[in-house]
Structure formats: structure tokens, C-alpha cells
Amino acid sequence: MKNGTRVILLIVAILAFGTRPTLVAAEGDTYAAIAFSPSTVHWAYANGEKTKEAALANALKKCHRSDARTNWCKNSYVALAISDRSTGGWGSAYAVTCELARSKAVAECIANNNPDGRAVLCVSSRGD
């Protein structure tokens, strides 16, 4: 009986620790982030970062605005679209190509009641 209990506990431990999500980025993963201030229409970005947290922190630091909104991507592109007629109107999206990210960002901007949404920024996570 003791051996059976130990085997069950061992299996549970292996399953519990073996299926935990990893918190470390895989080697070669790169991240980018944008930060956008709706009140000032100021934006900034960071790219080529090793973690999502670093990308977000650096974009926010560069933006210097307390109301900044963010979006990020991993191993892809992130784009920002803004509205000239709606103060603070914006949209953001990520995708595997810059063209697709820009298109999706404009679509999001328009979906948020900004019919004049236009892409103003597209950033690669690779840092190029």
C-alpha cells in the first residue's frame, strides 16, 4: 500500500511540475511594444527586447505619458493606427507581416468609431 501511494504521489508531482508553463522566453524570441497617449497623441516604441516586460517597460519609459496604452508582440510586428478627427482615437494590432499588422490596426481604429483611422507606426520585434 505504501509503495502504491508513493507511486501515485510521484506521478502527481511529475505531472504538476512537468506541465507548468515556462516563464522564460525561448532562445531567439524577440519582443516589441508600442505605447500611445490618447490625450497627447504621443507614441513611442521598443523592439529587439528579450522579454515582453522589458519591451512594455521601455516603450512606456520612452512615451513619458501617464495615460499611455500599450500593445506588444513576440516574433512578429505590432502596428499603431490613429484618428485625426477623433482626439485620442486609436487602434493597434500585431501580425506576422508589417502590412497585415498595419491593416489590422487600421481596422481596429475604425471599429472604435474612428472612420479616418490611418497607420502611423509598424515595429518589428527583431529590432530592425
FITIKE-62867 format. One record per atom (N, C-alpha, C): atom name; x, y, z. Coordinates in Angstrom, 2 decimals. Example, Ala and Ser with C-alpha at 12.3 -4.5 7.8 and 13.67 -1.06 7.14 Angstrom:
<sites>
+------+---------+---------+---------+
! tise !       x !       y !       z !
+------+---------+---------+---------+
!    N !   13.19 !   -5.69 !    7.80 !
!   CA !   12.30 !   -4.50 !    7.80 !
!    C !   13.20 !   -3.30 !    7.80 !
!    N !   12.85 !   -2.25 !    7.08 !
!   CA !   13.67 !   -1.06 !    7.14 !
!    C !   12.90 !    0.03 !    7.87 !
+------+---------+---------+---------+
</sites>
This chain:
<sites>
+------+---------+---------+---------+
! tise !       x !       y !       z !
+------+---------+---------+---------+
!    N !    0.82 !   -1.19 !    0.00 !
!   CA !    0.00 !    0.00 !    0.00 !
!    C !    0.86 !    1.25 !    0.00 !
!    N !    1.93 !    1.24 !    0.81 !
!   CA !    2.81 !    2.41 !    0.87 !
!    C !    3.45 !    2.67 !   -0.49 !
!    N !    3.90 !    1.62 !   -1.16 !
!   CA !    4.54 !    1.78 !   -2.46 !
!    C !    3.55 !    2.33 !   -3.48 !
!    N !    2.31 !    1.89 !   -3.44 !
!   CA !    1.28 !    2.39 !   -4.36 !
!    C !    1.02 !    3.88 !   -4.14 !
!    N !    0.99 !    4.30 !   -2.89 !
!   CA !    0.78 !    5.71 !   -2.57 !
!    C !    1.95 !    6.54 !   -3.06 !
!    N !    3.15 !    6.04 !   -2.86 !
!   CA !    4.35 !    6.76 !   -3.31 !
!    C !    4.37 !    6.91 !   -4.82 !
!    N !    3.98 !    5.86 !   -5.52 !
!   CA !    3.95 !    5.92 !   -6.99 !
!    C !    2.94 !    6.97 !   -7.45 !
!    N !    1.79 !    6.98 !   -6.83 !
!   CA !    0.75 !    7.96 !   -7.19 !
!    C !    1.25 !    9.38 !   -6.91 !
!    N !    1.86 !    9.59 !   -5.75 !
!   CA !    2.39 !   10.91 !   -5.43 !
!    C !    3.49 !   11.32 !   -6.41 !
!    N !    4.32 !   10.38 !   -6.79 !
!   CA !    5.38 !   10.67 !   -7.76 !
!    C !    4.78 !   11.06 !   -9.11 !
!    N !    3.77 !   10.36 !   -9.55 !
!   CA !    3.11 !   10.68 !  -10.82 !
!    C !    2.47 !   12.06 !  -10.76 !
!    N !    1.79 !   12.36 !   -9.66 !
!   CA !    1.16 !   13.67 !   -9.49 !
!    C !    2.21 !   14.78 !   -9.52 !
!    N !    3.33 !   14.55 !   -8.84 !
!   CA !    4.39 !   15.56 !   -8.81 !
!    C !    4.98 !   15.78 !  -10.19 !
!    N !    5.20 !   14.71 !  -10.93 !
!   CA !    5.75 !   14.84 !  -12.28 !
!    C !    4.78 !   15.60 !  -13.17 !
!    N !    3.51 !   15.27 !  -13.08 !
!   CA !    2.51 !   15.98 !  -13.89 !
!    C !    2.42 !   17.45 !  -13.50 !
!    N !    2.46 !   17.72 !  -12.21 !
!   CA !    2.33 !   19.10 !  -11.75 !
!    C !    3.51 !   19.95 !  -12.19 !
!    N !    4.72 !   19.42 !  -12.05 !
!   CA !    5.90 !   20.20 !  -12.40 !
!    C !    6.25 !   20.10 !  -13.88 !
!    N !    5.89 !   19.02 !  -14.49 !
!   CA !    6.21 !   18.83 !  -15.90 !
!    C !    5.31 !   19.59 !  -16.85 !
!    N !    4.14 !   20.03 !  -16.40 !
!   CA !    3.21 !   20.73 !  -17.29 !
!    C !    3.09 !   22.20 !  -16.96 !
!    N !    3.92 !   22.70 !  -16.07 !
!   CA !    3.88 !   24.13 !  -15.75 !
!    C !    4.31 !   24.94 !  -16.95 !
!    N !    3.64 !   26.05 !  -17.23 !
!   CA !    4.09 !   26.90 !  -18.33 !
!    C !    5.42 !   27.55 !  -17.98 !
!    N !    6.25 !   27.69 !  -18.96 !
!   CA !    7.55 !   28.31 !  -18.72 !
!    C !    7.42 !   29.82 !  -18.69 !
!    N !    8.16 !   30.46 !  -17.81 !
!   CA !    8.13 !   31.91 !  -17.70 !
!    C !    9.34 !   32.54 !  -18.39 !
!    N !   10.19 !   31.72 !  -18.96 !
!   CA !   11.38 !   32.21 !  -19.62 !
!    C !   11.16 !   32.13 !  -21.13 !
!    N !   11.52 !   33.21 !  -21.83 !
!   CA !   11.38 !   33.22 !  -23.28 !
!    C !   12.33 !   32.20 !  -23.90 !
!    N !   11.89 !   31.62 !  -24.99 !
!   CA !   12.75 !   30.67 !  -25.70 !
!    C !   13.92 !   31.42 !  -26.32 !
!    N !   15.03 !   30.74 !  -26.45 !
!   CA !   16.21 !   31.35 !  -27.08 !
!    C !   15.83 !   31.85 !  -28.47 !
!    N !   16.16 !   33.09 !  -28.74 !
!   CA !   15.87 !   33.67 !  -30.05 !
!    C !   14.56 !   34.43 !  -30.13 !
!    N !   13.68 !   34.29 !  -29.13 !
!   CA !   12.44 !   35.07 !  -29.13 !
!    C !   12.77 !   36.55 !  -28.95 !
!    N !   12.06 !   37.39 !  -29.66 !
!   CA !   12.22 !   38.84 !  -29.51 !
!    C !   10.85 !   39.48 !  -29.36 !
!    N !   10.82 !   40.59 !  -28.65 !
!   CA !    9.57 !   41.27 !  -28.34 !
!    C !    9.65 !   42.74 !  -28.74 !
!    N !    8.48 !   43.29 !  -29.07 !
!   CA !    8.35 !   44.72 !  -29.34 !
!    C !    7.09 !   45.20 !  -28.64 !
!    N !    7.05 !   46.49 !  -28.35 !
!   CA !    5.85 !   47.08 !  -27.74 !
!    C !    5.72 !   48.52 !  -28.22 !
!    N !    4.48 !   48.97 !  -28.25 !
!   CA !    4.20 !   50.38 !  -28.52 !
!    C !    3.46 !   50.94 !  -27.32 !
!    N !    3.62 !   52.23 !  -27.12 !
!   CA !    2.87 !   52.95 !  -26.08 !
!    C !    2.28 !   54.18 !  -26.75 !
!    N !    1.00 !   54.44 !  -26.49 !
!   CA !    0.29 !   55.55 !  -27.12 !
!    C !   -0.50 !   56.32 !  -26.08 !
!    N !   -0.35 !   57.64 !  -26.08 !
!   CA !   -1.09 !   58.51 !  -25.17 !
!    C !   -2.27 !   59.12 !  -25.92 !
!    N !   -3.50 !   58.74 !  -25.60 !
!   CA !   -4.66 !   59.32 !  -26.27 !
!    C !   -4.81 !   60.82 !  -26.03 !
!    N !   -4.39 !   61.30 !  -24.87 !
!   CA !   -4.58 !   62.72 !  -24.56 !
!    C !   -3.62 !   63.63 !  -25.32 !
!    N !   -2.43 !   63.14 !  -25.60 !
!   CA !   -1.43 !   63.97 !  -26.29 !
!    C !   -1.12 !   63.49 !  -27.70 !
!    N !   -1.64 !   62.34 !  -28.07 !
!   CA !   -1.37 !   61.70 !  -29.36 !
!    C !    0.14 !   61.50 !  -29.56 !
!    N !    0.81 !   61.20 !  -28.46 !
!   CA !    2.25 !   60.93 !  -28.48 !
!    C !    2.44 !   59.42 !  -28.40 !
!    N !    3.39 !   58.89 !  -29.17 !
!   CA !    3.65 !   57.46 !  -29.10 !
!    C !    5.15 !   57.19 !  -29.08 !
!    N !    5.47 !   55.98 !  -28.64 !
!   CA !    6.85 !   55.52 !  -28.58 !
!    C !    6.84 !   54.01 !  -28.73 !
!    N !    8.02 !   53.45 !  -28.96 !
!   CA !    8.10 !   52.00 !  -29.09 !
!    C !    9.45 !   51.49 !  -28.59 !
!    N !    9.48 !   50.20 !  -28.36 !
!   CA !   10.72 !   49.48 !  -28.03 !
!    C !   10.69 !   48.19 !  -28.82 !
!    N !   11.83 !   47.76 !  -29.31 !
!   CA !   11.87 !   46.48 !  -30.02 !
!    C !   13.23 !   45.82 !  -29.83 !
!    N !   13.29 !   44.55 !  -30.22 !
!   CA !   14.51 !   43.78 !  -30.03 !
!    C !   14.73 !   43.36 !  -28.59 !
!    N !   13.68 !   43.39 !  -27.79 !
!   CA !   13.81 !   43.05 !  -26.36 !
!    C !   13.71 !   41.54 !  -26.16 !
!    N !   14.28 !   41.07 !  -25.05 !
!   CA !   14.29 !   39.64 !  -24.73 !
!    C !   13.02 !   39.17 !  -24.02 !
!    N !   12.26 !   40.10 !  -23.43 !
!   CA !   11.03 !   39.74 !  -22.73 !
!    C !    9.92 !   40.74 !  -23.05 !
!    N !    8.70 !   40.28 !  -22.87 !
!   CA !    7.53 !   41.15 !  -23.03 !
!    C !    7.60 !   42.30 !  -22.04 !
!    N !    7.96 !   41.98 !  -20.81 !
!   CA !    8.00 !   43.00 !  -19.76 !
!    C !    9.01 !   44.10 !  -20.09 !
!    N !   10.17 !   43.73 !  -20.62 !
!   CA !   11.18 !   44.73 !  -20.99 !
!    C !   10.69 !   45.60 !  -22.13 !
!    N !   10.04 !   45.00 !  -23.11 !
!   CA !    9.52 !   45.77 !  -24.24 !
!    C !    8.47 !   46.77 !  -23.77 !
!    N !    7.54 !   46.33 !  -22.94 !
!   CA !    6.49 !   47.23 !  -22.43 !
!    C !    7.09 !   48.34 !  -21.58 !
!    N !    8.00 !   47.98 !  -20.69 !
!   CA !    8.61 !   48.99 !  -19.80 !
!    C !    9.37 !   50.04 !  -20.60 !
!    N !   10.12 !   49.62 !  -21.60 !
!   CA !   10.90 !   50.58 !  -22.39 !
!    C !   10.02 !   51.46 !  -23.25 !
!    N !    8.96 !   50.91 !  -23.82 !
!   CA !    8.04 !   51.73 !  -24.61 !
!    C !    7.36 !   52.77 !  -23.72 !
!    N !    6.91 !   52.36 !  -22.54 !
!   CA !    6.27 !   53.30 !  -21.61 !
!    C !    7.26 !   54.37 !  -21.15 !
!    N !    8.48 !   53.97 !  -20.88 !
!   CA !    9.50 !   54.92 !  -20.44 !
!    C !    9.76 !   55.97 !  -21.53 !
!    N !    9.83 !   55.55 !  -22.77 !
!   CA !   10.07 !   56.47 !  -23.88 !
!    C !    8.88 !   57.37 !  -24.16 !
!    N !    7.67 !   56.88 !  -23.87 !
!   CA !    6.46 !   57.66 !  -24.13 !
!    C !    6.31 !   58.81 !  -23.14 !
!    N !    6.71 !   58.61 !  -21.91 !
!   CA !    6.65 !   59.66 !  -20.87 !
!    C !    5.23 !   60.19 !  -20.64 !
!    N !    4.21 !   59.36 !  -20.77 !
!   CA !    2.83 !   59.82 !  -20.55 !
!    C !    2.13 !   58.85 !  -19.62 !
!    N !    1.47 !   59.38 !  -18.60 !
!   CA !    0.84 !   58.52 !  -17.60 !
!    C !   -0.40 !   57.81 !  -18.13 !
!    N !   -1.01 !   58.34 !  -19.19 !
!   CA !   -2.22 !   57.71 !  -19.72 !
!    C !   -1.92 !   56.77 !  -20.89 !
!    N !   -0.66 !   56.43 !  -21.10 !
!   CA !   -0.27 !   55.61 !  -22.25 !
!    C !   -0.94 !   54.24 !  -22.22 !
!    N !   -1.40 !   53.83 !  -23.38 !
!   CA !   -1.95 !   52.50 !  -23.61 !
!    C !   -0.89 !   51.71 !  -24.37 !
!    N !   -0.87 !   50.41 !  -24.20 !
!   CA !    0.20 !   49.61 !  -24.82 !
!    C !   -0.34 !   48.43 !  -25.61 !
!    N !    0.50 !   47.94 !  -26.48 !
!   CA !    0.30 !   46.66 !  -27.15 !
!    C !    1.69 !   46.10 !  -27.42 !
!    N !    1.79 !   44.79 !  -27.59 !
!   CA !    3.09 !   44.15 !  -27.75 !
!    C !    2.98 !   42.98 !  -28.71 !
!    N !    4.14 !   42.50 !  -29.14 !
!   CA !    4.17 !   41.32 !  -29.99 !
!    C !    5.44 !   40.51 !  -29.70 !
!    N !    5.39 !   39.26 !  -30.10 !
!   CA !    6.54 !   38.36 !  -29.96 !
!    C !    6.82 !   37.76 !  -31.34 !
!    N !    8.06 !   37.91 !  -31.79 !
!   CA !    8.49 !   37.34 !  -33.07 !
!    C !    7.59 !   37.75 !  -34.23 !
!    N !    7.14 !   39.00 !  -34.22 !
!   CA !    6.24 !   39.48 !  -35.26 !
!    C !    6.31 !   41.00 !  -35.33 !
!    N !    5.23 !   41.61 !  -35.79 !
!   CA !    5.14 !   43.07 !  -35.93 !
!    C !    3.95 !   43.59 !  -35.13 !
!    N !    4.09 !   44.81 !  -34.62 !
!   CA !    2.98 !   45.48 !  -33.95 !
!    C !    2.83 !   46.85 !  -34.60 !
!    N !    1.58 !   47.24 !  -34.84 !
!   CA !    1.31 !   48.50 !  -35.54 !
!    C !    0.34 !   49.36 !  -34.74 !
!    N !    0.42 !   50.66 !  -35.01 !
!   CA !   -0.45 !   51.66 !  -34.38 !
!    C !   -1.16 !   52.45 !  -35.46 !
!    N !   -2.46 !   52.63 !  -35.29 !
!   CA !   -3.26 !   53.49 !  -36.18 !
!    C !   -3.92 !   54.55 !  -35.31 !
!    N !   -4.03 !   55.76 !  -35.84 !
!   CA !   -4.66 !   56.85 !  -35.10 !
!    C !   -5.71 !   57.54 !  -35.96 !
!    N !   -6.52 !   58.34 !  -35.30 !
!   CA !   -7.54 !   59.15 !  -35.96 !
!    C !   -7.15 !   60.62 !  -35.86 !
!    N !   -7.28 !   61.34 !  -36.95 !
!   CA !   -7.02 !   62.78 !  -36.93 !
!    C !   -8.26 !   63.56 !  -36.48 !
!    N !   -9.44 !   63.00 !  -36.71 !
!   CA !  -10.68 !   63.69 !  -36.36 !
!    C !  -11.16 !   63.41 !  -34.94 !
!    N !  -10.88 !   62.25 !  -34.43 !
!   CA !  -11.31 !   61.87 !  -33.09 !
!    C !  -10.11 !   61.96 !  -32.15 !
!    N !  -10.08 !   62.96 !  -31.31 !
!   CA !   -8.95 !   63.13 !  -30.40 !
!    C !   -8.77 !   61.88 !  -29.55 !
!    N !   -7.60 !   61.31 !  -29.61 !
!   CA !   -7.32 !   60.11 !  -28.84 !
!    C !   -7.78 !   58.83 !  -29.48 !
!    N !   -8.40 !   58.90 !  -30.66 !
!   CA !   -8.84 !   57.69 !  -31.34 !
!    C !   -7.66 !   56.89 !  -31.85 !
!    N !   -7.66 !   55.61 !  -31.58 !
!   CA !   -6.54 !   54.78 !  -31.98 !
!    C !   -6.93 !   53.32 !  -32.08 !
!    N !   -6.05 !   52.54 !  -32.66 !
!   CA !   -6.19 !   51.10 !  -32.74 !
!    C !   -4.80 !   50.50 !  -32.86 !
!    N !   -4.64 !   49.27 !  -32.45 !
!   CA !   -3.34 !   48.61 !  -32.53 !
!    C !   -3.55 !   47.13 !  -32.76 !
!    N !   -2.60 !   46.52 !  -33.45 !
!   CA !   -2.69 !   45.08 !  -33.71 !
!    C !   -1.30 !   44.53 !  -34.00 !
!    N !   -1.18 !   43.22 !  -33.89 !
!   CA !    0.07 !   42.55 !  -34.24 !
!    C !   -0.22 !   41.49 !  -35.28 !
!    N !    0.80 !   41.14 !  -36.06 !
!   CA !    0.65 !   40.13 !  -37.11 !
!    C !    2.03 !   39.67 !  -37.56 !
!    N !    2.05 !   38.68 !  -38.44 !
!   CA !    3.31 !   38.11 !  -38.91 !
!    C !    4.00 !   38.97 !  -39.96 !
!    N !    3.28 !   39.91 !  -40.58 !
!   CA !    3.90 !   40.85 !  -41.51 !
!    C !    3.51 !   42.27 !  -41.10 !
!    N !    4.33 !   43.22 !  -41.48 !
!   CA !    4.04 !   44.62 !  -41.18 !
!    C !    2.76 !   45.06 !  -41.88 !
!    N !    2.60 !   44.66 !  -43.12 !
!   CA !    1.41 !   45.06 !  -43.88 !
!    C !    0.13 !   44.57 !  -43.20 !
!    N !    0.15 !   43.34 !  -42.74 !
!   CA !   -1.03 !   42.79 !  -42.07 !
!    C !   -1.27 !   43.46 !  -40.72 !
!    N !   -0.21 !   43.72 !  -39.98 !
!   CA !   -0.35 !   44.41 !  -38.68 !
!    C !   -0.94 !   45.81 !  -38.89 !
!    N !   -0.45 !   46.53 !  -39.89 !
!   CA !   -0.97 !   47.87 !  -40.19 !
!    C !   -2.45 !   47.80 !  -40.57 !
!    N !   -2.79 !   46.86 !  -41.43 !
!   CA !   -4.18 !   46.71 !  -41.87 !
!    C !   -5.10 !   46.39 !  -40.69 !
!    N !   -4.66 !   45.50 !  -39.82 !
!   CA !   -5.47 !   45.14 !  -38.65 !
!    C !   -5.59 !   46.30 !  -37.67 !
!    N !   -4.52 !   47.09 !  -37.52 !
!   CA !   -4.56 !   48.25 !  -36.62 !
!    C !   -5.55 !   49.29 !  -37.14 !
!    N !   -5.54 !   49.54 !  -38.45 !
!   CA !   -6.49 !   50.48 !  -39.04 !
!    C !   -7.92 !   49.96 !  -38.85 !
!    N !   -8.13 !   48.68 !  -39.08 !
!   CA !   -9.46 !   48.09 !  -38.90 !
!    C !   -9.94 !   48.24 !  -37.46 !
!    N !   -9.05 !   48.05 !  -36.49 !
!   CA !   -9.43 !   48.22 !  -35.09 !
!    C !   -9.76 !   49.68 !  -34.79 !
!    N !   -8.96 !   50.59 !  -35.33 !
!   CA !   -9.20 !   52.02 !  -35.13 !
!    C !  -10.59 !   52.39 !  -35.67 !
!    N !  -10.89 !   51.93 !  -36.87 !
!   CA !  -12.19 !   52.21 !  -37.49 !
!    C !  -13.32 !   51.58 !  -36.68 !
!    N !  -13.11 !   50.36 !  -36.20 !
!   CA !  -14.12 !   49.67 !  -35.39 !
!    C !  -14.41 !   50.41 !  -34.09 !
!    N !  -13.46 !   51.22 !  -33.63 !
!   CA !  -13.64 !   52.02 !  -32.41 !
!    C !  -14.19 !   53.41 !  -32.72 !
!    N !  -15.00 !   53.51 !  -33.78 !
!   CA !  -15.66 !   54.76 !  -34.18 !
!    C !  -14.70 !   55.86 !  -34.61 !
!    N !  -13.66 !   55.47 !  -35.32 !
!   CA !  -12.70 !   56.43 !  -35.87 !
!    C !  -12.58 !   56.15 !  -37.37 !
!    N !  -13.54 !   56.64 !  -38.17 !
!   CA !  -13.58 !   56.28 !  -39.59 !
!    C !  -12.38 !   56.75 !  -40.41 !
!    N !  -11.60 !   57.67 !  -39.87 !
!   CA !  -10.42 !   58.15 !  -40.61 !
!    C !   -9.13 !   57.52 !  -40.11 !
!    N !   -9.22 !   56.38 !  -39.45 !
!   CA !   -8.03 !   55.72 !  -38.91 !
!    C !   -6.97 !   55.49 !  -39.97 !
!    N !   -5.73 !   55.78 !  -39.61 !
!   CA !   -4.60 !   55.56 !  -40.51 !
!    C !   -3.41 !   55.03 !  -39.72 !
!    N !   -2.66 !   54.14 !  -40.33 !
!   CA !   -1.48 !   53.57 !  -39.68 !
!    C !   -0.36 !   54.59 !  -39.65 !
!    N !    0.27 !   54.72 !  -38.49 !
!   CA !    1.38 !   55.67 !  -38.33 !
!    C !    2.68 !   54.99 !  -37.90 !
!    N !    2.60 !   53.73 !  -37.50 !
!   CA !    3.79 !   53.06 !  -36.98 !
!    C !    3.65 !   51.56 !  -37.14 !
!    N !    4.72 !   50.91 !  -37.53 !
!   CA !    4.79 !   49.45 !  -37.54 !
!    C !    6.20 !   49.07 !  -37.09 !
!    N !    6.28 !   48.22 !  -36.09 !
!   CA !    7.56 !   47.88 !  -35.47 !
!    C !    7.77 !   46.37 !  -35.50 !
!    N !    8.96 !   45.96 !  -35.87 !
!   CA !    9.34 !   44.55 !  -35.85 !
!    C !    9.92 !   44.20 !  -34.48 !
!    N !    9.57 !   43.05 !  -33.98 !
!   CA !   10.14 !   42.62 !  -32.70 !
!    C !   11.64 !   42.34 !  -32.81 !
!    N !   12.11 !   42.09 !  -34.01 !
!   CA !   13.53 !   41.76 !  -34.21 !
!    C !   14.46 !   42.94 !  -33.98 !
!    N !   13.93 !   44.13 !  -34.00 !
!   CA !   14.77 !   45.29 !  -33.79 !
!    C !   15.27 !   45.92 !  -35.06 !
!    N !   14.81 !   45.44 !  -36.21 !
!   CA !   15.23 !   46.06 !  -37.47 !
!    C !   14.19 !   47.01 !  -38.01 !
+------+---------+---------+---------+
</sites>
